[in-house]
Amino acid sequence: TGKEWIDGGTLVERVNFAVGKVRDPRAPGVTALTNRLAAEAMPISPESLVERCLELAGPIPAGGDTRAGLLEFAKSGGDLHFDDADARTESASRVARMLSLVVAAPEYQFC
């Protein structure tokens, strides 16, 4: 029980496992999460993307450094749009990358 059993090797395995479950935007679970985001008011701002992905993954109470890193990534792509097929594909890919970052965060791994 607790964090004592996690060493560098097991932590890497945990991160790789979690990222493996969310990195493919076409995976059924990731598609369902993307569809939930697409059903919300458009466009989705970078700040909202971070908050919603943290909620969808847990919810995860991300700390300042983690939240800042996630927001920096989210801002690099601007708002999410699901207006047409190309925008939907790009947004789904960004959601999968954001979820990958969330599940790799210490707050997720140690919750």
C-alpha positions in Angstrom: 0.0 0.0 0.0 1.1 3.6 -0.4 3.8 5.1 -2.5 6.6 3.1 -0.9 6.4 0.3 -3.5 6.8 2.6 -6.5 10.4 2.8 -7.7 11.8 4.1 -11.0 11.0 0.9 -12.9 7.4 0.5 -11.7 6.7 4.2 -12.2 7.9 4.0 -15.8 5.7 0.9 -16.3 2.7 2.7 -14.8 3.2 5.8 -17.0 3.7 3.7 -20.1 0.5 1.6 -19.4 -1.6 4.7 -18.8 -0.3 6.6 -21.8 -0.8 3.5 -23.9 -4.5 3.6 -23.0 -5.1 7.2 -24.1 -2.6 8.0 -26.8 -4.6 6.7 -29.8 -7.3 9.2 -30.7 -9.2 6.4 -32.5 -9.4 4.2 -29.4 -13.0 3.7 -28.2 -12.4 5.3 -24.8 -10.6 8.3 -26.2 -13.2 8.7 -28.9 -15.9 8.7 -26.2 -14.1 11.4 -24.3 -13.5 13.5 -27.4 -17.2 13.2 -28.3 -18.0 14.5 -24.8 -15.8 17.5 -25.4 -17.2 18.0 -28.9 -20.7 18.2 -27.5 -19.8 21.2 -25.4 -20.0 24.8 -26.4 -17.5 25.7 -29.2 -14.7 26.6 -29.4 -13.0 25.0 -26.4 -10.3 27.3 -25.1 -6.9 26.0 -24.0 -7.8 26.7 -20.4 -11.0 24.8 -20.7 -9.2 21.9 -22.5 -6.9 21.5 -19.5 -9.7 21.6 -17.0 -11.9 19.2 -18.8 -9.1 16.7 -19.5 -8.2 16.8 -15.8 -11.8 16.2 -14.9 -12.3 13.4 -17.4 -9.1 11.6 -16.2 -10.0 11.5 -12.6 -10.7 14.3 -11.5 -7.1 15.1 -11.0 -6.1 18.0 -8.6 -3.1 19.1 -10.7 -0.5 21.3 -8.9 0.9 24.6 -10.2 3.8 23.2 -12.2 1.8 20.4 -13.8 -1.1 22.8 -14.6 1.3 25.3 -16.1 2.9 22.7 -18.3 -0.5 21.4 -19.5 -1.7 24.9 -20.2 1.5 25.7 -22.2 0.9 22.7 -24.3 -2.8 23.5 -24.8 -2.0 27.1 -25.8 0.4 26.0 -28.4 -2.5 24.7 -30.5 -5.1 27.4 -29.7 -8.8 26.7 -29.4 -10.3 23.3 -30.2 -12.8 23.2 -33.0 -15.0 20.3 -34.2 -16.6 22.1 -37.2 -15.5 19.8 -40.0 -13.7 16.5 -40.5 -10.2 18.0 -40.6 -10.8 20.1 -37.4 -12.3 17.1 -35.7 -9.3 14.9 -36.5 -6.8 17.5 -35.3 -8.8 18.2 -32.2 -9.1 14.5 -31.4 -5.3 14.2 -31.7 -4.8 17.1 -29.4 -7.2 15.6 -26.8 -5.3 12.3 -26.9 -2.0 14.1 -26.5 -3.4 16.2 -23.6 -4.8 13.0 -21.9 -1.4 11.4 -22.3 0.3 14.3 -20.5 -2.4 14.2 -17.8 -2.0 10.4 -17.1 1.8 10.8 -17.1 1.7 13.6 -14.4 2.8 12.8 -10.9 -0.7 13.8 -9.5 -2.3 11.1 -11.6 0.3 8.4 -10.9 0.2 9.0 -7.2 -3.5 9.5 -6.6 
